Amino acid sequence: MVTELIILFIISYIAASISGAAGFGGALILLPFVVNIVGVKAAVPILTIASIFGNTSRVWFGRFELKWKPIIYFLLTAIPLTILGSYLFTDINSKIVKICIGIVLILLVGYRRLKIKKIVLGEKGMLVGGGLTGFLSGLIGSAGPIGAAFFLGLNLTATAYVASEAFAALAMHLTKTVVYSKYSLIGIEELYYGLFIGAAMVLGSWTGRKIIEKISRDKFIILVEILLIITGIQMIWTA
């Protein structure tokens, strides 16, 4: 058990370092490992608790570069649809949803790389992105890459992008925690695991912050796009 926890802590730290640099991905990397330890049903609430710590630390590290206007527009639709998705969480078969998300992520990167006629979504785009991300986050536990893709389209600095996306994600995770608690999906064991993983994610977020301070914007964009593609393939494969 001790060895298992040490391995989980190390993996959580690595996952948080990646998500701290790219703005997403920590929960998706951790999900299969946590599922092997506690099972599918408990894994999502545990990662929701852990993600609160990871996102809070990312917000804190980039607090001076938060972009409030797109965050507010994003959350206007994200919060209510996160609640709706969370209520449906216990009844939905998420396989088809995960496959669809994986395909969309790959297509989004292809769209950006091919430079097809650019559609500027602006504030309305964040309303769409928030609703889509919130609903899917509540429904299947994690939709961070979808939200990340919308924030990436705002052409923010690396720190502003990571912190702003993290603030939006934090609000959604807090919302899910309330709903999951109402349905008794979060017990003492889930809380302990969530706090344990969360501690590792705070350290990883600090490491991720140091990474983005040392790379250029172009390299940062390429890093995020590569991780979006990997995440898309992973979601399709594991569905």
Summary of the structure (lengths in Angstrom):
residues: 239
radius of gyration: 16.4
end to end distance: 28.3
largest distance: 53.9
contacts: 894
relative contact order: 0.23
helix: 84%
strand: 0%
